[in-house]
Amino acid sequence: IIPRSKGGKDTWENLVTCCETCNVKKGNKDLKDCGMTLNSIPKEPYSKVMMILENTKNDEWKEFVFC
């Protein structure tokens, strides 16, 4: 979100996926400067397996949930 050239960190919270056209449009500008907005707040990827385990009704599986 914040370009590394402007002090942005190399973290999941400062990273989004986009098409080549949008990437070129944004370049090293801030979102506001290029008229773009986020669809959602960036965050670290979440494992689908962990999501399934956390929402399971199977008590035997719950021992494998670490968060």
N, CA, C, O and CB atoms as a CASP TS submission, in Angstrom:
PFRMAT TS
TARGET T0000
AUTHOR 0000-0000-0000
METHOD Language model
MODEL 1
PARENT N/A
ATOM      1  N   ILE     1       0.838  -1.170   0.000  1.00  0.00           N
ATOM      2  CA  ILE     1       0.000   0.000   0.000  1.00  0.00           C
ATOM      3  C   ILE     1       0.888   1.241   0.000  1.00  0.00           C
ATOM      4  O   ILE     1       0.776   2.111  -0.863  1.00  0.00           O
ATOM      5  CB  ILE     1      -0.956  -0.006   1.211  1.00  0.00           C
ATOM      6  N   ILE     2       1.775   1.293   0.996  1.00  0.00           N
ATOM      7  CA  ILE     2       2.748   2.383   1.020  1.00  0.00           C
ATOM      8  C   ILE     2       3.977   1.884   0.265  1.00  0.00           C
ATOM      9  O   ILE     2       4.580   0.884   0.656  1.00  0.00           O
ATOM     10  CB  ILE     2       3.108   2.827   2.506  1.00  0.00           C
ATOM     11  N   PRO     3       4.350   2.569  -0.807  1.00  0.00           N
ATOM     12  CA  PRO     3       5.500   2.111  -1.597  1.00  0.00           C
ATOM     13  C   PRO     3       6.769   2.009  -0.740  1.00  0.00           C
ATOM     14  O   PRO     3       6.986   2.824   0.158  1.00  0.00           O
ATOM     15  CB  PRO     3       5.743   3.064  -2.780  1.00  0.00           C
ATOM     16  N   ARG     4       7.590   1.016  -1.022  1.00  0.00           N
ATOM     17  CA  ARG     4       8.847   0.871  -0.298  1.00  0.00           C
ATOM     18  C   ARG     4       9.718   2.101  -0.481  1.00  0.00           C
ATOM     19  O   ARG     4      10.486   2.460   0.412  1.00  0.00           O
ATOM     20  CB  ARG     4       9.594  -0.378  -0.761  1.00  0.00           C
ATOM     21  N   SER     5       9.603   2.756  -1.647  1.00  0.00           N
ATOM     22  CA  SER     5      10.387   3.965  -1.893  1.00  0.00           C
ATOM     23  C   SER     5       9.973   5.119  -0.981  1.00  0.00           C
ATOM     24  O   SER     5      10.678   6.122  -0.866  1.00  0.00           O
ATOM     25  CB  SER     5      10.249   4.385  -3.345  1.00  0.00           C
ATOM     26  N   LYS     6       8.806   4.958  -0.329  1.00  0.00           N
ATOM     27  CA  LYS     6       8.323   5.989   0.590  1.00  0.00           C
ATOM     28  C   LYS     6       8.257   5.454   2.020  1.00  0.00           C
ATOM     29  O   LYS     6       7.513   5.977   2.850  1.00  0.00           O
ATOM     30  CB  LYS     6       6.939   6.497   0.148  1.00  0.00           C
ATOM     31  N   GLY     7       9.030   4.418   2.301  1.00  0.00           N
ATOM     32  CA  GLY     7       9.116   3.887   3.660  1.00  0.00           C
ATOM     33  C   GLY     7       8.180   2.740   3.976  1.00  0.00           C
ATOM     34  O   GLY     7       8.122   2.300   5.124  1.00  0.00           O
ATOM     35  N   GLY     8       7.436   2.235   2.980  1.00  0.00           N
ATOM     36  CA  GLY     8       6.541   1.106   3.216  1.00  0.00           C
ATOM     37  C   GLY     8       7.324  -0.148   3.549  1.00  0.00           C
ATOM     38  O   GLY     8       8.409  -0.379   3.015  1.00  0.00           O
ATOM     39  N   LYS     9       6.771  -0.943   4.424  1.00  0.00           N
ATOM     40  CA  LYS     9       7.447  -2.164   4.858  1.00  0.00           C
ATOM     41  C   LYS     9       7.083  -3.343   3.956  1.00  0.00           C
ATOM     42  O   LYS     9       6.051  -3.336   3.286  1.00  0.00           O
ATOM     43  CB  LYS     9       7.088  -2.485   6.316  1.00  0.00           C
ATOM     44  N   ASP    10       7.935  -4.333   3.953  1.00  0.00           N
ATOM     45  CA  ASP    10       7.735  -5.552   3.181  1.00  0.00           C
ATOM     46  C   ASP    10       6.997  -6.555   4.066  1.00  0.00           C
ATOM     47  O   ASP    10       7.578  -7.533   4.537  1.00  0.00           O
ATOM     48  CB  ASP    10       9.101  -6.138   2.673  1.00  0.00           C
ATOM     49  N   THR    11       5.700  -6.295   4.284  1.00  0.00           N
ATOM     50  CA  THR    11       4.879  -7.138   5.153  1.00  0.00           C
ATOM     51  C   THR    11       3.573  -7.485   4.446  1.00  0.00           C
ATOM     52  O   THR    11       3.212  -6.856   3.452  1.00  0.00           O
ATOM     53  CB  THR    11       4.596  -6.429   6.504  1.00  0.00           C
ATOM     54  N   TRP    12       2.866  -8.490   4.965  1.00  0.00           N
ATOM     55  CA  TRP    12       1.576  -8.885   4.394  1.00  0.00           C
ATOM     56  C   TRP    12       0.579  -7.737   4.466  1.00  0.00           C
ATOM     57  O   TRP    12      -0.258  -7.582   3.577  1.00  0.00           O
ATOM     58  CB  TRP    12       1.017 -10.114   5.124  1.00  0.00           C
ATOM     59  N   GLU    13       0.668  -6.932   5.519  1.00  0.00           N
ATOM     60  CA  GLU    13      -0.280  -5.839   5.715  1.00  0.00           C
ATOM     61  C   GLU    13      -0.040  -4.680   4.744  1.00  0.00           C
ATOM     62  O   GLU    13      -0.855  -3.762   4.655  1.00  0.00           O
ATOM     63  CB  GLU    13      -0.197  -5.336   7.143  1.00  0.00           C
ATOM     64  N   ASN    14       1.068  -4.724   4.027  1.00  0.00           N
ATOM     65  CA  ASN    14       1.392  -3.669   3.063  1.00  0.00           C
ATOM     66  C   ASN    14       1.463  -4.245   1.645  1.00  0.00           C
ATOM     67  O   ASN    14       2.190  -3.732   0.794  1.00  0.00           O
ATOM     68  CB  ASN    14       2.734  -2.985   3.435  1.00  0.00           C
ATOM     69  N   LEU    15       0.711  -5.304   1.405  1.00  0.00           N
ATOM     70  CA  LEU    15       0.766  -6.004   0.127  1.00  0.00           C
ATOM     71  C   LEU    15      -0.639  -6.343  -0.351  1.00  0.00           C
ATOM     72  O   LEU    15      -1.463  -6.830   0.423  1.00  0.00           O
ATOM     73  CB  LEU    15       1.615  -7.279   0.243  1.00  0.00           C
ATOM     74  N   VAL    16      -0.906  -6.088  -1.615  1.00  0.00           N
ATOM     75  CA  VAL    16      -2.169  -6.507  -2.213  1.00  0.00           C
ATOM     76  C   VAL    16      -1.874  -7.075  -3.600  1.00  0.00           C
ATOM     77  O   VAL    16      -0.860  -6.748  -4.216  1.00  0.00           O
ATOM     78  CB  VAL    16      -3.186  -5.315  -2.293  1.00  0.00           C
ATOM     79  N   THR    17      -2.760  -7.916  -4.072  1.00  0.00           N
ATOM     80  CA  THR    17      -2.641  -8.415  -5.436  1.00  0.00           C
ATOM     81  C   THR    17      -3.451  -7.499  -6.347  1.00  0.00           C
ATOM     82  O   THR    17      -4.495  -6.975  -5.960  1.00  0.00           O
ATOM     83  CB  THR    17      -3.129  -9.900  -5.545  1.00  0.00           C
ATOM     84  N   CYS    18      -2.956  -7.321  -7.543  1.00  0.00           N
ATOM     85  CA  CYS    18      -3.678  -6.494  -8.505  1.00  0.00           C
ATOM     86  C   CYS    18      -3.227  -6.868  -9.919  1.00  0.00           C
ATOM     87  O   CYS    18      -2.230  -7.563 -10.112  1.00  0.00           O
ATOM     88  CB  CYS    18      -3.440  -4.975  -8.226  1.00  0.00           C
ATOM     89  N   CYS    19      -3.978  -6.395 -10.879  1.00  0.00           N
ATOM     90  CA  CYS    19      -3.628  -6.657 -12.275  1.00  0.00           C
ATOM     91  C   CYS    19      -2.468  -5.743 -12.682  1.00  0.00           C
ATOM     92  O   CYS    19      -2.153  -4.778 -11.986  1.00  0.00           O
ATOM     93  CB  CYS    19      -4.861  -6.440 -13.211  1.00  0.00           C
ATOM     94  N   GLU    20      -1.853  -6.053 -13.793  1.00  0.00           N
ATOM     95  CA  GLU    20      -0.713  -5.281 -14.272  1.00  0.00           C
ATOM     96  C   GLU    20      -1.092  -3.818 -14.524  1.00  0.00           C
ATOM     97  O   GLU    20      -0.314  -2.917 -14.211  1.00  0.00           O
ATOM     98  CB  GLU    20      -0.155  -5.906 -15.549  1.00  0.00           C
ATOM     99  N   THR    21      -2.273  -3.578 -15.084  1.00  0.00           N
ATOM    100  CA  THR    21      -2.726  -2.215 -15.369  1.00  0.00           C
ATOM    101  C   THR    21      -2.797  -1.388 -14.090  1.00  0.00           C
ATOM    102  O   THR    21      -2.308  -0.258 -14.055  1.00  0.00           O
ATOM    103  CB  THR    21      -4.098  -2.239 -16.059  1.00  0.00           C
ATOM    104  N   CYS    22      -3.398  -1.937 -13.046  1.00  0.00           N
ATOM    105  CA  CYS    22      -3.511  -1.212 -11.771  1.00  0.00           C
ATOM    106  C   CYS    22      -2.145  -1.027 -11.123  1.00  0.00           C
ATOM    107  O   CYS    22      -1.877   0.022 -10.537  1.00  0.00           O
ATOM    108  CB  CYS    22      -4.450  -1.959 -10.808  1.00  0.00           C
ATOM    109  N   ASN    23      -1.287  -2.022 -11.219  1.00  0.00           N
ATOM    110  CA  ASN    23       0.047  -1.923 -10.646  1.00  0.00           C
ATOM    111  C   ASN    23       0.836  -0.785 -11.302  1.00  0.00           C
ATOM    112  O   ASN    23       1.521  -0.022 -10.621  1.00  0.00           O
ATOM    113  CB  ASN    23       0.797  -3.255 -10.803  1.00  0.00           C
ATOM    114  N   VAL    24       0.734  -0.681 -12.621  1.00  0.00           N
ATOM    115  CA  VAL    24       1.420   0.390 -13.344  1.00  0.00           C
ATOM    116  C   VAL    24       0.798   1.744 -12.983  1.00  0.00           C
ATOM    117  O   VAL    24       1.513   2.729 -12.797  1.00  0.00           O
ATOM    118  CB  VAL    24       1.350   0.149 -14.878  1.00  0.00           C
ATOM    119  N   LYS    25      -0.529   1.788 -12.886  1.00  0.00           N
ATOM    120  CA  LYS    25      -1.219   3.034 -12.543  1.00  0.00           C
ATOM    121  C   LYS    25      -0.781   3.547 -11.169  1.00  0.00           C
ATOM    122  O   LYS    25      -0.549   4.743 -10.993  1.00  0.00           O
ATOM    123  CB  LYS    25      -2.743   2.825 -12.566  1.00  0.00           C
ATOM    124  N   LYS    26      -0.669   2.639 -10.199  1.00  0.00           N
ATOM    125  CA  LYS    26      -0.289   3.049  -8.853  1.00  0.00           C
ATOM    126  C   LYS    26       1.192   3.402  -8.788  1.00  0.00           C
ATOM    127  O   LYS    26       1.569   4.408  -8.186  1.00  0.00           O
ATOM    128  CB  LYS    26      -0.612   1.943  -7.848  1.00  0.00           C
ATOM    129  N   GLY    27       2.030   2.575  -9.406  1.00  0.00           N
ATOM    130  CA  GLY    27       3.467   2.835  -9.363  1.00  0.00           C
ATOM    131  C   GLY    27       3.946   3.033  -7.942  1.00  0.00           C
ATOM    132  O   GLY    27       3.660   2.213  -7.069  1.00  0.00           O
ATOM    133  N   ASN    28       4.681   4.124  -7.698  1.00  0.00           N
ATOM    134  CA  ASN    28       5.164   4.380  -6.335  1.00  0.00           C
ATOM    135  C   ASN    28       4.383   5.516  -5.666  1.00  0.00           C
ATOM    136  O   ASN    28       4.902   6.216  -4.796  1.00  0.00           O
ATOM    137  CB  ASN    28       6.663   4.719  -6.358  1.00  0.00           C
ATOM    138  N   LYS    29       3.126   5.683  -6.089  1.00  0.00           N
ATOM    139  CA  LYS    29       2.269   6.717  -5.506  1.00  0.00           C
ATOM    140  C   LYS    29       1.443   6.121  -4.359  1.00  0.00           C
ATOM    141  O   LYS    29       1.237   4.910  -4.282  1.00  0.00           O
ATOM    142  CB  LYS    29       1.334   7.334  -6.591  1.00  0.00           C
ATOM    143  N   ASP    30       0.982   6.995  -3.482  1.00  0.00           N
ATOM    144  CA  ASP    30       0.038   6.577  -2.446  1.00  0.00           C
ATOM    145  C   ASP    30      -1.321   6.337  -3.105  1.00  0.00           C
ATOM    146  O   ASP    30      -1.595   6.875  -4.178  1.00  0.00           O
ATOM    147  CB  ASP    30      -0.069   7.651  -1.302  1.00  0.00           C
ATOM    148  N   LEU    31      -2.171   5.530  -2.464  1.00  0.00           N
ATOM    149  CA  LEU    31      -3.492   5.229  -3.029  1.00  0.00           C
ATOM    150  C   LEU    31      -4.274   6.501  -3.339  1.00  0.00           C
ATOM    151  O   LEU    31      -4.858   6.630  -4.415  1.00  0.00           O
ATOM    152  CB  LEU    31      -4.292   4.352  -2.068  1.00  0.00           C
ATOM    153  N   LYS    32      -4.285   7.434  -2.398  1.00  0.00           N
ATOM    154  CA  LYS    32      -5.054   8.668  -2.564  1.00  0.00           C
ATOM    155  C   LYS    32      -4.540   9.466  -3.766  1.00  0.00           C
ATOM    156  O   LYS    32      -5.328  10.059  -4.503  1.00  0.00           O
ATOM    157  CB  LYS    32      -4.982   9.527  -1.281  1.00  0.00           C
ATOM    158  N   ASP    33      -3.218   9.479  -3.960  1.00  0.00           N
ATOM    159  CA  ASP    33      -2.618  10.252  -5.050  1.00  0.00           C
ATOM    160  C   ASP    33      -2.978   9.711  -6.431  1.00  0.00           C
ATOM    161  O   ASP    33      -2.956  10.456  -7.411  1.00  0.00           O
ATOM    162  CB  ASP    33      -1.117  10.273  -4.896  1.00  0.00           C
ATOM    163  N   CYS    34      -3.306   8.428  -6.517  1.00  0.00           N
ATOM    164  CA  CYS    34      -3.649   7.864  -7.819  1.00  0.00           C
ATOM    165  C   CYS    34      -5.142   7.543  -7.928  1.00  0.00           C
ATOM    166  O   CYS    34      -5.577   6.912  -8.892  1.00  0.00           O
ATOM    167  CB  CYS    34      -2.829   6.604  -8.072  1.00  0.00           C
ATOM    168  N   GLY    35      -5.930   7.983  -6.930  1.00  0.00           N
ATOM    169  CA  GLY    35      -7.383   7.819  -6.986  1.00  0.00           C
ATOM    170  C   GLY    35      -7.856   6.394  -6.793  1.00  0.00           C
ATOM    171  O   GLY    35      -8.919   6.027  -7.295  1.00  0.00           O
ATOM    172  N   MET    36      -7.095   5.580  -6.076  1.00  0.00           N
ATOM    173  CA  MET    36      -7.469   4.186  -5.850  1.00  0.00           C
ATOM    174  C   MET    36      -7.882   3.981  -4.397  1.00  0.00           C
ATOM    175  O   MET    36      -7.456   4.719  -3.508  1.00  0.00           O
ATOM    176  CB  MET    36      -6.304   3.244  -6.217  1.00  0.00           C
ATOM    177  N   THR    37      -8.715   2.971  -4.168  1.00  0.00           N
ATOM    178  CA  THR    37      -9.113   2.594  -2.814  1.00  0.00           C
ATOM    179  C   THR    37      -8.967   1.083  -2.668  1.00  0.00           C
ATOM    180  O   THR    37      -8.935   0.350  -3.657  1.00  0.00           O
ATOM    181  CB  THR    37     -10.577   3.048  -2.506  1.00  0.00           C
ATOM    182  N   LEU    38      -8.880   0.634  -1.432  1.00  0.00           N
ATOM    183  CA  LEU    38      -8.781  -0.802  -1.156  1.00  0.00           C
ATOM    184  C   LEU    38     -10.160  -1.432  -1.112  1.00  0.00           C
ATOM    185  O   LEU    38     -11.107  -0.816  -0.623  1.00  0.00           O
ATOM    186  CB  LEU    38      -8.045  -1.054   0.168  1.00  0.00           C
ATOM    187  N   ASN    39     -10.283  -2.639  -1.612  1.00  0.00           N
ATOM    188  CA  ASN    39     -11.527  -3.399  -1.486  1.00  0.00           C
ATOM    189  C   ASN    39     -11.644  -4.000  -0.093  1.00  0.00           C
ATOM    190  O   ASN    39     -12.746  -4.186   0.422  1.00  0.00           O
ATOM    191  CB  ASN    39     -11.598  -4.508  -2.552  1.00  0.00           C
ATOM    192  N   SER    40     -10.490  -4.304   0.520  1.00  0.00           N
ATOM    193  CA  SER    40     -10.460  -4.844   1.882  1.00  0.00           C
ATOM    194  C   SER    40      -9.094  -4.532   2.486  1.00  0.00           C
ATOM    195  O   SER    40      -8.136  -4.238   1.771  1.00  0.00           O
ATOM    196  CB  SER    40     -10.744  -6.392   1.895  1.00  0.00           C
ATOM    197  N   ILE    41      -9.023  -4.601   3.794  1.00  0.00           N
ATOM    198  CA  ILE    41      -7.780  -4.335   4.505  1.00  0.00           C
ATOM    199  C   ILE    41      -6.845  -5.534   4.315  1.00  0.00           C
ATOM    200  O   ILE    41      -7.241  -6.669   4.582  1.00  0.00           O
ATOM    201  CB  ILE    41      -8.047  -4.061   6.026  1.00  0.00           C
ATOM    202  N   PRO    42      -5.614  -5.300   3.859  1.00  0.00           N
ATOM    203  CA  PRO    42      -4.687  -6.412   3.670  1.00  0.00           C
ATOM    204  C   PRO    42      -4.322  -7.070   5.002  1.00  0.00           C
ATOM    205  O   PRO    42      -4.202  -6.398   6.026  1.00  0.00           O
ATOM    206  CB  PRO    42      -3.422  -5.929   2.960  1.00  0.00           C
ATOM    207  N   LYS    43      -4.149  -8.381   4.970  1.00  0.00           N
ATOM    208  CA  LYS    43      -3.758  -9.128   6.160  1.00  0.00           C
ATOM    209  C   LYS    43      -2.998 -10.375   5.748  1.00  0.00           C
ATOM    210  O   LYS    43      -3.013 -10.780   4.586  1.00  0.00           O
ATOM    211  CB  LYS    43      -4.991  -9.497   7.011  1.00  0.00           C
ATOM    212  N   GLU    44      -2.353 -10.958   6.698  1.00  0.00           N
ATOM    213  CA  GLU    44      -1.593 -12.175   6.451  1.00  0.00           C
ATOM    214  C   GLU    44      -2.532 -13.277   5.971  1.00  0.00           C
ATOM    215  O   GLU    44      -3.640 -13.405   6.491  1.00  0.00           O
ATOM    216  CB  GLU    44      -0.836 -12.619   7.724  1.00  0.00           C
ATOM    217  N   PRO    45      -2.110 -14.083   4.980  1.00  0.00           N
ATOM    218  CA  PRO    45      -2.974 -15.168   4.497  1.00  0.00           C
ATOM    219  C   PRO    45      -3.327 -16.127   5.629  1.00  0.00           C
ATOM    220  O   PRO    45      -2.555 -16.323   6.567  1.00  0.00           O
ATOM    221  CB  PRO    45      -2.289 -15.936   3.350  1.00  0.00           C
ATOM    222  N   TYR    46      -4.491 -16.705   5.516  1.00  0.00           N
ATOM    223  CA  TYR    46      -4.985 -17.625   6.527  1.00  0.00           C
ATOM    224  C   TYR    46      -5.176 -18.994   5.892  1.00  0.00           C
ATOM    225  O   TYR    46      -5.767 -19.110   4.818  1.00  0.00           O
ATOM    226  CB  TYR    46      -6.308 -17.113   7.153  1.00  0.00           C
ATOM    227  N   SER    47      -4.691 -19.996   6.537  1.00  0.00           N
ATOM    228  CA  SER    47      -4.766 -21.358   6.017  1.00  0.00           C
ATOM    229  C   SER    47      -6.209 -21.859   5.997  1.00  0.00           C
ATOM    230  O   SER    47      -6.907 -21.795   7.009  1.00  0.00           O
ATOM    231  CB  SER    47      -3.893 -22.298   6.856  1.00  0.00           C
ATOM    232  N   LYS    48      -6.647 -22.350   4.855  1.00  0.00           N
ATOM    233  CA  LYS    48      -8.004 -22.911   4.744  1.00  0.00           C
ATOM    234  C   LYS    48      -8.152 -24.116   5.665  1.00  0.00           C
ATOM    235  O   LYS    48      -9.232 -24.355   6.206  1.00  0.00           O
ATOM    236  CB  LYS    48      -8.314 -23.316   3.279  1.00  0.00           C
ATOM    237  N   VAL    49      -7.087 -24.864   5.843  1.00  0.00           N
ATOM    238  CA  VAL    49      -7.133 -26.031   6.734  1.00  0.00           C
ATOM    239  C   VAL    49      -7.423 -25.575   8.161  1.00  0.00           C
ATOM    240  O   VAL    49      -8.242 -26.183   8.849  1.00  0.00           O
ATOM    241  CB  VAL    49      -5.795 -26.827   6.678  1.00  0.00           C
ATOM    242  N   MET    50      -6.752 -24.500   8.615  1.00  0.00           N
ATOM    243  CA  MET    50      -6.990 -24.001   9.971  1.00  0.00           C
ATOM    244  C   MET    50      -8.423 -23.501  10.115  1.00  0.00           C
ATOM    245  O   MET    50      -9.050 -23.689  11.157  1.00  0.00           O
ATOM    246  CB  MET    50      -5.997 -22.875  10.316  1.00  0.00           C
ATOM    247  N   MET    51      -8.937 -22.865   9.067  1.00  0.00           N
ATOM    248  CA  MET    51     -10.301 -22.379   9.116  1.00  0.00           C
ATOM    249  C   MET    51     -11.276 -23.545   9.294  1.00  0.00           C
ATOM    250  O   MET    51     -12.220 -23.453  10.078  1.00  0.00           O
ATOM    251  CB  MET    51     -10.633 -21.585   7.844  1.00  0.00           C
ATOM    252  N   ILE    52     -11.050 -24.618   8.582  1.00  0.00           N
ATOM    253  CA  ILE    52     -11.913 -25.802   8.682  1.00  0.00           C
ATOM    254  C   ILE    52     -11.816 -26.402  10.085  1.00  0.00           C
ATOM    255  O   ILE    52     -12.831 -26.747  10.690  1.00  0.00           O
ATOM    256  CB  ILE    52     -11.524 -26.861   7.611  1.00  0.00           C
ATOM    257  N   LEU    53     -10.577 -26.526  10.602  1.00  0.00           N
ATOM    258  CA  LEU    53     -10.392 -27.104  11.929  1.00  0.00           C
ATOM    259  C   LEU    53     -11.058 -26.255  13.010  1.00  0.00           C
ATOM    260  O   LEU    53     -11.690 -26.792  13.920  1.00  0.00           O
ATOM    261  CB  LEU    53      -8.907 -27.261  12.231  1.00  0.00           C
ATOM    262  N   GLU    54     -10.918 -24.933  12.913  1.00  0.00           N
ATOM    263  CA  GLU    54     -11.500 -24.057  13.929  1.00  0.00           C
ATOM    264  C   GLU    54     -13.022 -24.103  13.930  1.00  0.00           C
ATOM    265  O   GLU    54     -13.646 -23.896  14.971  1.00  0.00           O
ATOM    266  CB  GLU    54     -11.036 -22.634  13.714  1.00  0.00           C
ATOM    267  N   ASN    55     -13.619 -24.369  12.787  1.00  0.00           N
ATOM    268  CA  ASN    55     -15.077 -24.375  12.687  1.00  0.00           C
ATOM    269  C   ASN    55     -15.675 -25.775  12.760  1.00  0.00           C
ATOM    270  O   ASN    55     -16.877 -25.953  12.562  1.00  0.00           O
ATOM    271  CB  ASN    55     -15.500 -23.717  11.404  1.00  0.00           C
ATOM    272  N   THR    56     -14.844 -26.755  13.041  1.00  0.00           N
ATOM    273  CA  THR    56     -15.329 -28.127  13.057  1.00  0.00           C
ATOM    274  C   THR    56     -16.179 -28.414  14.290  1.00  0.00           C
ATOM    275  O   THR    56     -16.002 -27.806  15.346  1.00  0.00           O
ATOM    276  CB  THR    56     -14.162 -29.092  12.997  1.00  0.00           C
ATOM    277  N   LYS    57     -17.065 -29.315  14.135  1.00  0.00           N
ATOM    278  CA  LYS    57     -17.863 -29.787  15.266  1.00  0.00           C
ATOM    279  C   LYS    57     -17.295 -31.110  15.780  1.00  0.00           C
ATOM    280  O   LYS    57     -17.793 -31.674  16.754  1.00  0.00           O
ATOM    281  CB  LYS    57     -19.354 -29.955  14.858  1.00  0.00           C
ATOM    282  N   ASN    58     -16.253 -31.592  15.117  1.00  0.00           N
ATOM    283  CA  ASN    58     -15.617 -32.851  15.478  1.00  0.00           C
ATOM    284  C   ASN    58     -14.582 -32.592  16.577  1.00  0.00           C
ATOM    285  O   ASN    58     -13.526 -32.020  16.305  1.00  0.00           O
ATOM    286  CB  ASN    58     -14.956 -33.517  14.235  1.00  0.00           C
ATOM    287  N   ASP    59     -14.872 -33.002  17.801  1.00  0.00           N
ATOM    288  CA  ASP    59     -13.989 -32.734  18.938  1.00  0.00           C
ATOM    289  C   ASP    59     -12.595 -33.341  18.759  1.00  0.00           C
ATOM    290  O   ASP    59     -11.615 -32.775  19.242  1.00  0.00           O
ATOM    291  CB  ASP    59     -14.615 -33.270  20.211  1.00  0.00           C
ATOM    292  N   GLU    60     -12.492 -34.476  18.077  1.00  0.00           N
ATOM    293  CA  GLU    60     -11.185 -35.095  17.870  1.00  0.00           C
ATOM    294  C   GLU    60     -10.270 -34.203  17.035  1.00  0.00           C
ATOM    295  O   GLU    60      -9.052 -34.243  17.210  1.00  0.00           O
ATOM    296  CB  GLU    60     -11.346 -36.455  17.195  1.00  0.00           C
ATOM    297  N   TRP    61     -10.828 -33.406  16.136  1.00  0.00           N
ATOM    298  CA  TRP    61     -10.025 -32.535  15.294  1.00  0.00           C
ATOM    299  C   TRP    61      -9.548 -31.305  16.056  1.00  0.00           C
ATOM    300  O   TRP    61      -8.523 -30.716  15.712  1.00  0.00           O
ATOM    301  CB  TRP    61     -10.818 -32.113  14.071  1.00  0.00           C
ATOM    302  N   LYS    62     -10.290 -30.919  17.092  1.00  0.00           N
ATOM    303  CA  LYS    62      -9.989 -29.676  17.807  1.00  0.00           C
ATOM    304  C   LYS    62      -8.611 -29.696  18.450  1.00  0.00           C
ATOM    305  O   LYS    62      -8.035 -28.631  18.673  1.00  0.00           O
ATOM    306  CB  LYS    62     -11.036 -29.420  18.866  1.00  0.00           C
ATOM    307  N   GLU    63      -8.063 -30.860  18.756  1.00  0.00           N
ATOM    308  CA  GLU    63      -6.733 -30.916  19.368  1.00  0.00           C
ATOM    309  C   GLU    63      -5.655 -30.430  18.406  1.00  0.00           C
ATOM    310  O   GLU    63      -4.537 -30.137  18.829  1.00  0.00           O
ATOM    311  CB  GLU    63      -6.418 -32.341  19.824  1.00  0.00           C
ATOM    312  N   PHE    64      -5.975 -30.341  17.128  1.00  0.00           N
ATOM    313  CA  PHE    64      -4.991 -29.892  16.136  1.00  0.00           C
ATOM    314  C   PHE    64      -5.048 -28.393  15.881  1.00  0.00           C
ATOM    315  O   PHE    64      -4.268 -27.879  15.080  1.00  0.00           O
ATOM    316  CB  PHE    64      -5.202 -30.627  14.836  1.00  0.00           C
ATOM    317  N   VAL    65      -5.944 -27.688  16.536  1.00  0.00           N
ATOM    318  CA  VAL    65      -6.074 -26.245  16.363  1.00  0.00           C
ATOM    319  C   VAL    65      -5.115 -25.578  17.349  1.00  0.00           C
ATOM    320  O   VAL    65      -5.215 -25.780  18.559  1.00  0.00           O
ATOM    321  CB  VAL    65      -7.563 -25.764  16.587  1.00  0.00           C
ATOM    322  N   PHE    66      -4.184 -24.780  16.815  1.00  0.00           N
ATOM    323  CA  PHE    66      -3.146 -24.175  17.639  1.00  0.00           C
ATOM    324  C   PHE    66      -3.397 -22.714  17.928  1.00  0.00           C
ATOM    325  O   PHE    66      -2.676 -22.139  18.743  1.00  0.00           O
ATOM    326  CB  PHE    66      -1.821 -24.326  16.978  1.00  0.00           C
ATOM    327  N   CYS    67      -4.390 -22.070  17.303  1.00  0.00           N
ATOM    328  CA  CYS    67      -4.582 -20.639  17.556  1.00  0.00           C
ATOM    329  C   CYS    67      -5.714 -20.388  18.509  1.00  0.00           C
ATOM    330  O   CYS    67      -6.008 -19.237  18.828  1.00  0.00           O
ATOM    331  CB  CYS    67      -4.837 -19.901  16.270  1.00  0.00           C
TER
END
